[in-house]
């Protein structure tokens, strides 16, 4: 068994949305939300590139438009440089758009189609940093687009390009990029497991299309409650296999009383009163899971229990969404994730902890030895610390970085929405507008039957 050191059995987390907003008068506007950020280290430096989904509008009614925020952080997660792209900046400066408010009716993302790029994912292919986004085309189809990022200008080197057009349906999201045999691949879906190989012109061919009986059994194990498993992140090498992070969603639309069990501590959270009302009526439970992919066997071989990662603002969350990750030189997995559809976090979790959490797929018996546990990794860390004769109070292994000024953090992250702030100012930004061909965002949302995540 691996012999853990004290520092390897710590889960450290940091909220990055306040720093992304800091000093940018456009991003601190009450109608702007920053979430679903993706993190990647910049080679030959100690800096990080972060791509975030910006939202101008009401994030609870999903009335608004999307844009991308590219930010360079130093090793201490302090902002060095930033650019806002894929939006007409005058829309953000003038604050003239009006948005529908949340009025006791839950509008999930699947019922509202929004213009502009959603959910950016950063990844390396060869020596270039690529960004993968989903976006509506002119026919209101949600397609996947790729572009190379220029780290110096914080913009696209060339306009975004449609990828895998002929393999795409009317609604695409959550593809997982990875390199296999020096070729770019995309994990298109978990079950059936679908893998696309991408050529230099972004045309694709399906190289794996295989149903998984065990995963099908897992999905059906929640009875009348709808449950599904999809991909979320990029994939990284993990021994002879690949490691990825997926997300699972439990849908209980007719049983919202379940929230009394899932989020009993919501009343004591830092969420606004409107957000608390929103989540008490919400009917989807978002979770993450690690999985390993064996390209030789052409199957997913191991899966972790369904989990969430820490939130300083609330003990419990209904919306947890992992976005990307990478492994650093100290064997920590640096994971970016979103909470509550209104803020972004990064955490560090040692690879050996994740390795210990993975079940051989065939040994999984859902509701017996495998289940939903939002605090799974905190409980696993406690157990491993006891086994390694290490201190095991919660404060010993659940660390929030940069929370000394708790009051300001709460104000900047949780009260940024229009529900809590009545002030707004017309301002200008030094951020450069993208000059690439990328489709310009429109100011009005269109109705759609597309599903959420």
C-alpha positions in Angstrom: 0.0 0.0 0.0 1.2 3.5 -0.8 2.7 5.3 2.2 1.2 8.7 2.4 2.9 11.8 3.7 0.9 14.4 5.6 0.8 16.9 2.8 -0.5 14.3 0.4 -3.6 13.8 2.5 -4.9 17.4 2.3 -7.6 18.7 0.1 -6.9 22.4 -0.5 -9.4 24.6 -2.3 -9.5 28.2 -3.5 -12.3 30.3 -4.9 -11.0 32.1 -8.0 -14.0 34.1 -9.2 -13.2 37.1 -6.9 -9.7 37.4 -8.3 -11.0 37.0 -11.9 -13.4 39.9 -11.3 -10.9 42.1 -9.4 -10.0 45.4 -11.0 -12.2 44.9 -14.0 -15.2 47.2 -13.9 -17.1 45.2 -16.5 -16.8 42.0 -14.6 -17.8 43.5 -11.3 -21.1 44.6 -12.7 -24.1 43.2 -10.9 -25.4 41.5 -14.0 -22.2 39.5 -14.7 -21.6 35.9 -13.4 -18.2 34.1 -13.8 -18.3 30.3 -13.5 -17.3 27.1 -15.2 -13.7 28.1 -15.3 -11.0 25.8 -16.9 -7.4 25.8 -15.7 -4.1 24.9 -17.4 -0.5 25.6 -16.6 1.5 27.7 -19.1 4.6 25.8 -20.2 8.0 27.1 -19.2 6.4 29.5 -16.7 4.9 29.2 -13.2 1.7 30.9 -14.4 -1.7 29.5 -15.2 -4.2 30.2 -18.0 -7.8 30.2 -16.9 -10.8 30.3 -19.4 -14.1 31.2 -17.7 -17.6 31.3 -18.9 -18.9 34.8 -18.5 -22.7 35.4 -18.3 -24.3 38.7 -18.8 -27.9 38.4 -17.6 -30.0 36.5 -15.0 -28.3 33.2 -14.3 -31.5 31.8 -12.6 -33.9 32.6 -15.4 -31.2 31.8 -18.0 -32.0 35.0 -19.8 -28.8 36.5 -21.2 -25.7 36.0 -23.3 -22.4 34.2 -22.9 -18.8 35.3 -23.4 -15.3 34.0 -22.5 -12.9 35.5 -20.0 -9.2 34.6 -20.5 -7.1 35.3 -17.4 -3.4 34.7 -16.6 -2.7 33.9 -12.9 0.6 33.6 -11.2 1.6 30.7 -9.0 -0.2 32.3 -6.1 -3.4 32.6 -8.1 -3.2 36.4 -8.5 -4.2 38.0 -11.7 -1.5 39.1 -14.1 -3.4 39.7 -17.4 -6.9 39.4 -18.7 -9.0 39.7 -21.8 -12.7 39.4 -22.5 -13.5 37.9 -25.9 -16.4 36.6 -28.0 -18.8 39.5 -27.0 -19.6 43.0 -28.1 -18.0 44.9 -25.2 -20.4 47.8 -25.6 -23.2 45.5 -24.4 -21.3 45.1 -21.1 -20.4 48.8 -20.9 -23.8 50.3 -21.5 -25.9 47.9 -19.3 -29.0 48.5 -21.4 -30.2 45.0 -21.7 -33.1 43.9 -19.4 -33.4 40.3 -18.2 -36.2 38.2 -16.8 -36.2 37.6 -13.1 -36.6 34.4 -11.2 -40.2 34.3 -10.1 -40.8 30.9 -8.4 -40.5 29.0 -11.6 -37.4 26.9 -12.3 -36.0 27.4 -15.8 -33.3 24.8 -16.4 -30.7 25.3 -19.0 -32.3 22.8 -21.3 -35.3 25.1 -21.8 -33.3 28.2 -22.7 -30.8 28.5 -25.5 -28.3 31.3 -25.1 -26.0 33.0 -27.6 -22.3 33.0 -27.3 -19.8 30.3 -26.4 -20.5 28.1 -23.3 -18.3 26.1 -20.9 -14.7 26.7 -22.3 -12.3 23.8 -21.8 -8.5 24.3 -22.1 -6.1 21.5 -23.1 -2.7 20.9 -24.7 -2.3 19.2 -28.0 1.3 19.0 -28.9 2.7 22.4 -27.8 -0.4 24.5 -28.3 -3.1 25.4 -25.8 -6.5 24.8 -27.4 -9.9 25.9 -26.2 -13.0 23.8 -26.8 -16.4 25.5 -26.5 -20.0 24.7 -27.5 -22.0 27.4 -29.3 -25.2 27.9 -31.3 -24.7 28.0 -35.0 -26.9 30.0 -37.5 -29.4 27.1 -37.5 -29.7 27.1 -33.7 -27.7 23.8 -33.5 -25.4 23.6 -30.5 -22.0 22.5 -32.0 -18.5 22.1 -30.8 -15.7 24.6 -31.8 -11.9 24.5 -31.4 -9.3 27.3 -31.5 -5.7 27.8 -30.5 -5.1 30.4 -27.8 -2.4 33.0 -28.2 -1.1 33.3 -24.6 0.6 36.7 -25.3 -2.5 38.4 -26.7 -5.1 36.3 -24.8 -7.1 35.8 -28.0 -7.7 33.3 -30.7 -4.7 32.8 -33.0 -7.3 32.0 -35.7 -11.1 32.0 -35.7 -12.9 29.2 -33.9 -13.5 26.2 -36.2 -16.3 23.7 -36.2 -15.1 20.2 -35.2 -16.5 16.8 -36.0 -19.4 18.3 -37.9 -20.6 15.1 -39.5 -20.7 13.2 -36.2 -22.6 15.9 -34.4 -26.3 16.0 -33.5 -28.3 19.2 -32.9 -27.0 19.5 -29.4 -23.4 18.9 -28.3 -21.6 19.5 -25.0 -19.0 18.0 -22.6 -16.6 16.4 -25.0 -13.4 15.2 -23.4 -10.2 15.9 -25.4 -7.1 13.7 -25.1 -4.0 12.7 -27.1 -3.7 9.0 -28.0 -0.9 7.8 -30.3 0.0 11.4 -31.0 -3.5 12.1 -32.4 -6.2 14.3 -31.0 -9.2 12.3 -29.7 -12.5 13.3 -28.2 -14.5 11.3 -25.7 -17.9 12.0 -27.1 -20.1 10.0 -24.6 -19.8 7.7 -21.6 -22.4 5.0 -22.5 -22.3 4.0 -25.2 -18.6 4.8 -25.0 -18.0 6.9 -28.1 -14.5 8.1 -29.1 -13.8 10.3 -32.0 -10.4 10.7 -33.7 -9.8 14.2 -35.0 -7.6 15.0 -38.1 -5.7 18.2 -38.9 -8.8 19.7 -40.6 -11.0 18.9 -37.6 -12.8 16.2 -39.5 -13.5 13.1 -37.4 -14.1 9.4 -37.5 -15.7 7.2 -34.8 -13.1 4.8 -33.6 -15.0 3.3 -30.6 -18.8 2.9 -30.2 -19.5 0.4 -27.5 -22.3 -0.1 -25.0 -21.5 -0.9 -21.4 -23.8 -3.3 -19.6 -22.5 -2.4 -16.1 -22.8 1.4 -16.6 -26.3 0.8 -17.9 -27.2 -1.1 -14.7 -25.8 1.8 -12.6 -27.9 4.4 -14.5 -31.1 2.3 -14.0 -30.4 1.7 -10.3 -32.3 4.8 -9.1 -35.7 3.5 -10.0 -38.3 6.1 -11.0 -35.7 8.9 -10.6 -34.0 9.7 -13.8 -30.2 9.4 -13.6 -27.6 9.9 -16.2 -23.8 9.9 -16.5 -21.9 12.1 -18.9 -18.3 13.4 -19.4 -17.1 16.7 -18.1 -13.4 17.2 -18.4 -10.3 16.5 -20.5 -8.6 13.2 -20.0 -5.0 12.8 -18.8 -2.5 9.8 -18.8 -2.9 7.7 -15.7 -0.4 4.8 -15.9 -1.4 2.8 -18.9 -4.9 4.2 -19.0 -6.5 7.6 -19.1 -8.2 9.4 -16.2 -11.2 11.6 -16.7 -13.9 13.3 -14.7 -17.5 12.9 -15.5 -20.7 14.3 -14.0 -23.9 12.5 -13.0 -27.3 14.1 -12.6 -30.2 12.8 -10.5 -33.5 14.3 -11.7 -36.3 14.3 -9.2 -38.7 16.9 -10.7 -41.8 15.5 -9.1 -40.1 14.9 -5.7 -38.6 18.3 -4.6 -39.2 17.3 -1.0 -35.9 15.4 -1.4 -34.2 18.8 -1.0 -35.0 18.6 2.7 -32.5 15.8 2.8 -30.0 17.0 0.2 -29.6 20.6 1.3 -30.8 21.0 4.9 -28.0 23.5 5.7 -28.9 25.8 2.8 -30.6 28.3 5.1 -27.3 28.9 6.9 -25.3 29.3 3.7 -24.0 32.5 2.1 -26.5 32.3 -0.8 -28.9 35.2 -1.3 -32.5 34.9 -0.3 -33.5 34.6 -3.9 -31.0 31.9 -4.5 -32.1 29.9 -1.5 -35.7 30.0 -2.8 -34.4 29.0 -6.2 -32.5 25.9 -4.9 -35.3 24.8 -2.6 -37.4 24.5 -5.8 -34.6 23.0 -7.9 -34.9 19.4 -8.9 -31.5 18.2 -10.1 -28.6 17.0 -8.2 -25.2 17.4 -9.9 -22.3 15.2 -8.9 -18.9 14.2 -10.2 -17.1 10.9 -10.7 -13.6 9.9 -11.8 -13.2 7.1 -14.3 -10.4 5.4 -16.2 -10.4 4.6 -19.9 -8.5 1.7 -21.4 -8.0 2.4 -25.1 -6.7 -1.1 -25.7 -9.8 -2.8 -24.1 -11.9 0.0 -25.5 -13.9 0.5 -22.3 -14.2 2.4 -19.1 -12.6 0.1 -16.5 -12.8 1.9 -13.1 -15.2 4.4 -11.6 -15.2 6.4 -8.3 -18.2 7.0 -6.1 -20.3 10.0 -7.0 -19.0 13.1 -5.2 -18.8 16.8 -4.9 -15.8 19.0 -3.9 -15.7 21.6 -1.1 -17.6 24.9 -1.0 -16.7 27.6 1.6 -20.0 29.4 1.1 -22.4 26.5 1.6 -22.0 23.0 3.3 -24.2 21.5 0.6 -24.7 22.2 -3.1 -27.1 20.9 -5.7 -25.0 22.1 -8.6 -21.4 20.8 -8.7 -19.8 20.8 -12.1 -16.1 19.7 -12.7 -14.6 21.3 -15.8 -10.9 20.4 -16.3 -7.8 19.1 -14.5 -4.1 18.4 -14.8 -1.4 16.6 -12.8 1.4 18.7 -11.4 5.0 17.7 -10.6 4.1 16.7 -7.1 1.4 14.3 -8.3 -1.5 16.5 -7.3 -4.5 16.7 -9.5 -5.4 20.3 -9.9 -9.2 20.3 -10.5 -11.3 23.3 -11.6 -15.0 23.1 -10.8 -18.1 25.3 -10.6 -20.6 25.6 -7.8 -24.2 26.8 -7.9 -23.8 28.1 -11.5 -22.3 31.3 -10.0 -18.6 30.8 -9.0 -15.5 28.9 -9.8 -13.1 26.9 -7.6 -9.8 25.1 -7.9 -8.7 22.3 -5.6 -5.7 20.0 -5.2 -6.2 16.2 -4.6 -3.3 13.8 -4.7 -3.4 11.2 -7.4 -2.9 8.3 -5.0 -6.0 9.4 -3.1 -8.0 9.3 -6.4 -6.4 6.0 -7.3 -7.5 4.5 -3.9 -11.1 5.7 -4.6 -11.5 3.9 -8.0 -13.6 0.8 -8.0 -13.1 -2.0 -10.5 -16.3 -1.6 -12.5 -17.3 -5.2 -12.1 -17.1 -4.9 -8.3 -19.6 -2.1 -8.1 -22.9 -2.9 -6.4 -24.9 0.3 -6.3 -26.6 1.1 -3.0 -24.5 -1.6 -1.3 -20.7 -0.8 -1.6 -21.1 2.2 -4.0 -23.4 5.3 -3.8 -23.8 9.0 -3.9 -21.7 10.7 -1.2 -21.0 14.4 -1.7 -18.4 14.4 1.0 -16.7 11.2 -0.2 -13.2 12.5 -0.6 -13.2 14.2 2.8 -14.3 11.0 4.4 -11.7 9.0 2.5 -8.9 11.5 3.5 -9.9 11.1 7.2 -9.7 7.3 6.9 -6.4 7.4 5.2 -5.0 9.8 7.7 -6.1 7.5 10.6 -4.4 4.6 8.8 -1.2 6.6 8.4 -1.2 7.8 12.1 -1.8 11.4 11.1 -4.0 14.1 12.8 -7.5 13.8 11.5 -9.6 16.7 12.6 -11.4 18.3 9.7 -9.1 21.4 9.8 -6.1 19.1 9.2 -7.2 18.1 5.7 -9.9 20.4 4.4 -8.1 23.7 3.7 -9.6 26.8 2.1 -6.9 29.0 0.7 -7.2 32.8 0.9 -10.2 33.1 3.2 -8.8 35.4 5.8 -10.9 38.3 4.6 -14.1 36.3 4.7 -16.5 39.3 4.6 -15.1 40.6 1.3 -15.0 37.1 -0.2 -18.7 36.6 0.7 -19.7 39.9 -0.8 -17.8 39.6 -4.0 -18.8 36.0 -4.8 -22.3 35.5 -3.4 -23.8 38.9 -3.6 -22.7 39.8 -7.1 -26.0 38.9 -8.7 -28.7 41.4 -9.4 -30.8 39.7 -6.7 -28.6 41.2 -3.9 -27.1 44.3 -5.5 -29.1 47.3 -6.7 -26.1 49.4 -7.7 -24.6 49.4 -11.1 -22.3 51.7 -13.0 -21.5 52.4 -16.6 -17.8 51.7 -17.1 -15.2 51.1 -19.6 -12.5 48.4 -19.8 -9.1 48.1 -21.2 -9.9 44.5 -22.3 -9.5 44.0 -26.0 -12.4 42.8 -28.1 -11.8 39.8 -30.2 -11.2 40.6 -33.8 -11.5 37.0 -35.0 -14.4 35.8 -37.1 -15.9 34.0 -34.1 -19.7 34.4 -34.2 -20.8 37.6 -32.5 -23.1 37.2 -29.5 -26.7 38.5 -29.9 -28.6 40.3 -27.2 -31.7 38.1 -27.0 -32.0 34.4 -26.0 -33.9 31.9 -28.1 -36.1 29.2 -26.9 -34.9 25.6 -27.4 -35.6 22.0 -26.5 -32.0 21.2 -25.9 -31.1 19.5 -22.6 -29.0 20.9 -19.8 -25.4 19.5 -19.5 
